[in-house]
Amino acid sequence: MFGLQRGFKKAGARTIIMSLWPVDDNATLLMMTEFYANLTKGMSKREAFLAAQNKVKTTAGFENPRYWAAFIMLDGNEK
């Protein structure tokens, strides 16, 4: 995980969203759709990420942490 993270940082990525373990495709779809929808509404990256994670957490069928707790945001520098 650290090698992958370092590779993205060296390539110029300022913020990385990744999962710590394999996550259900539908949970990932919901998480990423919500994240980008929140960004387009003007939320900061951190706010958008936390709101998206909360959306997954409170969606029927995805309450178990295995669906939402794997996602992490590294660095989180704003714009």
Biotite code that builds the C-alpha atoms (Angstrom):
import biotite.structure as struc

atoms = struc.array([
    struc.Atom([0.000, 0.000, 0.000], chain_id="A", res_id=1, res_name="MET", atom_name="CA", element="C"),
    struc.Atom([2.787, 2.430, 0.831], chain_id="A", res_id=2, res_name="PHE", atom_name="CA", element="C"),
    struc.Atom([4.533, 1.801, -2.495], chain_id="A", res_id=3, res_name="GLY", atom_name="CA", element="C"),
    struc.Atom([1.364, 2.485, -4.444], chain_id="A", res_id=4, res_name="LEU", atom_name="CA", element="C"),
    struc.Atom([0.694, 5.626, -2.420], chain_id="A", res_id=5, res_name="GLN", atom_name="CA", element="C"),
    struc.Atom([4.261, 6.838, -2.985], chain_id="A", res_id=6, res_name="ARG", atom_name="CA", element="C"),
    struc.Atom([3.957, 6.201, -6.724], chain_id="A", res_id=7, res_name="GLY", atom_name="CA", element="C"),
    struc.Atom([0.842, 8.339, -6.990], chain_id="A", res_id=8, res_name="PHE", atom_name="CA", element="C"),
    struc.Atom([2.461, 11.112, -4.917], chain_id="A", res_id=9, res_name="LYS", atom_name="CA", element="C"),
    struc.Atom([5.576, 11.097, -7.100], chain_id="A", res_id=10, res_name="LYS", atom_name="CA", element="C"),
    struc.Atom([3.331, 11.327, -10.172], chain_id="A", res_id=11, res_name="ALA", atom_name="CA", element="C"),
    struc.Atom([1.819, 14.523, -8.748], chain_id="A", res_id=12, res_name="GLY", atom_name="CA", element="C"),
    struc.Atom([-1.366, 13.377, -7.021], chain_id="A", res_id=13, res_name="ALA", atom_name="CA", element="C"),
    struc.Atom([-2.180, 15.641, -4.089], chain_id="A", res_id=14, res_name="ARG", atom_name="CA", element="C"),
    struc.Atom([-5.063, 13.596, -2.705], chain_id="A", res_id=15, res_name="THR", atom_name="CA", element="C"),
    struc.Atom([-5.706, 9.862, -2.966], chain_id="A", res_id=16, res_name="ILE", atom_name="CA", element="C"),
    struc.Atom([-8.898, 7.989, -2.158], chain_id="A", res_id=17, res_name="ILE", atom_name="CA", element="C"),
    struc.Atom([-8.276, 4.294, -1.804], chain_id="A", res_id=18, res_name="MET", atom_name="CA", element="C"),
    struc.Atom([-9.674, 1.239, -0.088], chain_id="A", res_id=19, res_name="SER", atom_name="CA", element="C"),
    struc.Atom([-7.821, -0.844, 2.442], chain_id="A", res_id=20, res_name="LEU", atom_name="CA", element="C"),
    struc.Atom([-9.526, -4.074, 1.356], chain_id="A", res_id=21, res_name="TRP", atom_name="CA", element="C"),
    struc.Atom([-11.716, -5.242, -1.538], chain_id="A", res_id=22, res_name="PRO", atom_name="CA", element="C"),
    struc.Atom([-15.114, -3.518, -1.386], chain_id="A", res_id=23, res_name="VAL", atom_name="CA", element="C"),
    struc.Atom([-18.447, -4.470, -2.919], chain_id="A", res_id=24, res_name="ASP", atom_name="CA", element="C"),
    struc.Atom([-18.859, -2.913, -6.387], chain_id="A", res_id=25, res_name="ASP", atom_name="CA", element="C"),
    struc.Atom([-22.264, -1.405, -5.575], chain_id="A", res_id=26, res_name="ASN", atom_name="CA", element="C"),
    struc.Atom([-20.961, 0.190, -2.369], chain_id="A", res_id=27, res_name="ALA", atom_name="CA", element="C"),
    struc.Atom([-18.022, 1.627, -4.321], chain_id="A", res_id=28, res_name="THR", atom_name="CA", element="C"),
    struc.Atom([-20.370, 2.958, -7.012], chain_id="A", res_id=29, res_name="LEU", atom_name="CA", element="C"),
    struc.Atom([-22.493, 4.682, -4.361], chain_id="A", res_id=30, res_name="LEU", atom_name="CA", element="C"),
    struc.Atom([-19.447, 6.080, -2.555], chain_id="A", res_id=31, res_name="MET", atom_name="CA", element="C"),
    struc.Atom([-17.810, 7.545, -5.653], chain_id="A", res_id=32, res_name="MET", atom_name="CA", element="C"),
    struc.Atom([-21.056, 8.854, -7.158], chain_id="A", res_id=33, res_name="THR", atom_name="CA", element="C"),
    struc.Atom([-21.873, 10.648, -3.910], chain_id="A", res_id=34, res_name="GLU", atom_name="CA", element="C"),
    struc.Atom([-18.331, 11.946, -3.523], chain_id="A", res_id=35, res_name="PHE", atom_name="CA", element="C"),
    struc.Atom([-18.239, 13.576, -6.954], chain_id="A", res_id=36, res_name="TYR", atom_name="CA", element="C"),
    struc.Atom([-21.819, 14.874, -6.645], chain_id="A", res_id=37, res_name="ALA", atom_name="CA", element="C"),
    struc.Atom([-20.826, 16.529, -3.359], chain_id="A", res_id=38, res_name="ASN", atom_name="CA", element="C"),
    struc.Atom([-17.738, 18.087, -4.947], chain_id="A", res_id=39, res_name="LEU", atom_name="CA", element="C"),
    struc.Atom([-19.864, 19.602, -7.721], chain_id="A", res_id=40, res_name="THR", atom_name="CA", element="C"),
    struc.Atom([-22.123, 21.102, -5.031], chain_id="A", res_id=41, res_name="LYS", atom_name="CA", element="C"),
    struc.Atom([-19.131, 23.049, -3.724], chain_id="A", res_id=42, res_name="GLY", atom_name="CA", element="C"),
    struc.Atom([-18.100, 20.930, -0.745], chain_id="A", res_id=43, res_name="MET", atom_name="CA", element="C"),
    struc.Atom([-14.428, 20.625, 0.093], chain_id="A", res_id=44, res_name="SER", atom_name="CA", element="C"),
    struc.Atom([-12.793, 17.295, -0.700], chain_id="A", res_id=45, res_name="LYS", atom_name="CA", element="C"),
    struc.Atom([-12.847, 16.308, 2.979], chain_id="A", res_id=46, res_name="ARG", atom_name="CA", element="C"),
    struc.Atom([-16.515, 17.296, 3.428], chain_id="A", res_id=47, res_name="GLU", atom_name="CA", element="C"),
    struc.Atom([-17.495, 15.517, 0.214], chain_id="A", res_id=48, res_name="ALA", atom_name="CA", element="C"),
    struc.Atom([-15.654, 12.366, 1.285], chain_id="A", res_id=49, res_name="PHE", atom_name="CA", element="C"),
    struc.Atom([-17.176, 12.252, 4.764], chain_id="A", res_id=50, res_name="LEU", atom_name="CA", element="C"),
    struc.Atom([-20.686, 12.962, 3.439], chain_id="A", res_id=51, res_name="ALA", atom_name="CA", element="C"),
    struc.Atom([-20.320, 10.216, 0.830], chain_id="A", res_id=52, res_name="ALA", atom_name="CA", element="C"),
    struc.Atom([-19.063, 7.773, 3.429], chain_id="A", res_id=53, res_name="GLN", atom_name="CA", element="C"),
    struc.Atom([-22.006, 8.669, 5.657], chain_id="A", res_id=54, res_name="ASN", atom_name="CA", element="C"),
    struc.Atom([-24.409, 8.120, 2.740], chain_id="A", res_id=55, res_name="LYS", atom_name="CA", element="C"),
    struc.Atom([-23.052, 4.596, 2.223], chain_id="A", res_id=56, res_name="VAL", atom_name="CA", element="C"),
    struc.Atom([-23.154, 3.962, 5.975], chain_id="A", res_id=57, res_name="LYS", atom_name="CA", element="C"),
    struc.Atom([-26.837, 4.916, 6.173], chain_id="A", res_id=58, res_name="THR", atom_name="CA", element="C"),
    struc.Atom([-28.019, 3.178, 2.997], chain_id="A", res_id=59, res_name="THR", atom_name="CA", element="C"),
    struc.Atom([-30.034, 0.011, 3.562], chain_id="A", res_id=60, res_name="ALA", atom_name="CA", element="C"),
    struc.Atom([-27.871, -3.029, 2.959], chain_id="A", res_id=61, res_name="GLY", atom_name="CA", element="C"),
    struc.Atom([-24.563, -1.182, 3.383], chain_id="A", res_id=62, res_name="PHE", atom_name="CA", element="C"),
    struc.Atom([-24.637, -0.477, 7.127], chain_id="A", res_id=63, res_name="GLU", atom_name="CA", element="C"),
    struc.Atom([-21.912, -3.016, 7.860], chain_id="A", res_id=64, res_name="ASN", atom_name="CA", element="C"),
    struc.Atom([-18.472, -1.335, 8.098], chain_id="A", res_id=65, res_name="PRO", atom_name="CA", element="C"),
    struc.Atom([-17.064, -3.719, 5.479], chain_id="A", res_id=66, res_name="ARG", atom_name="CA", element="C"),
    struc.Atom([-18.934, -1.605, 2.895], chain_id="A", res_id=67, res_name="TYR", atom_name="CA", element="C"),
    struc.Atom([-17.781, 1.878, 3.935], chain_id="A", res_id=68, res_name="TRP", atom_name="CA", element="C"),
    struc.Atom([-14.889, 1.725, 6.427], chain_id="A", res_id=69, res_name="ALA", atom_name="CA", element="C"),
    struc.Atom([-12.328, 0.555, 3.866], chain_id="A", res_id=70, res_name="ALA", atom_name="CA", element="C"),
    struc.Atom([-12.304, 3.922, 2.093], chain_id="A", res_id=71, res_name="PHE", atom_name="CA", element="C"),
    struc.Atom([-9.664, 6.392, 3.213], chain_id="A", res_id=72, res_name="ILE", atom_name="CA", element="C"),
    struc.Atom([-8.550, 9.787, 1.943], chain_id="A", res_id=73, res_name="MET", atom_name="CA", element="C"),
    struc.Atom([-4.826, 10.417, 2.084], chain_id="A", res_id=74, res_name="LEU", atom_name="CA", element="C"),
    struc.Atom([-3.483, 13.964, 2.346], chain_id="A", res_id=75, res_name="ASP", atom_name="CA", element="C"),
    struc.Atom([-6.717, 15.816, 1.610], chain_id="A", res_id=76, res_name="GLY", atom_name="CA", element="C"),
    struc.Atom([-5.038, 19.091, 0.624], chain_id="A", res_id=77, res_name="ASN", atom_name="CA", element="C"),
    struc.Atom([-7.643, 21.507, -0.604], chain_id="A", res_id=78, res_name="GLU", atom_name="CA", element="C"),
    struc.Atom([-7.545, 22.454, -4.279], chain_id="A", res_id=79, res_name="LYS", atom_name="CA", element="C"),
])
